[in-house]
């Protein structure tokens, strides 16, 4: 699980794939051959939000920084 989490963080935070508004959390999990439900449950336990909610938050934060320039 730890390796899958590292890969997931790399996709989300490192490669900034959250910037693609079309990509879903499930698609990110597919890219690393991880079970989306298992990853989602982990994020809910650790962060208090689902994977898709986390992506949405990142996108909202990015939009806020862009508009505040």
C-alpha positions, 0 to 999 in steps of 0.5 A: 500500500505504501508504494501505491500511495507514493505513486499516487502522490507523485501523480497528484502532487509531483506531476500535478495531474490534478490540474487536468479537470477531466481526470478523476481519482479513479483514473489516477488509481488505474494509472498506478494499478491501485484499487480506487476504493481501498485508496479512497478509504485510506484518504478518508481515514487519513485526510477526512475526505475522499480522493475526488474531494481531495482533487477538488480541493487542490483544484480550488486552491490552484484556482484561488492562487491564479485569480489572486495572482 
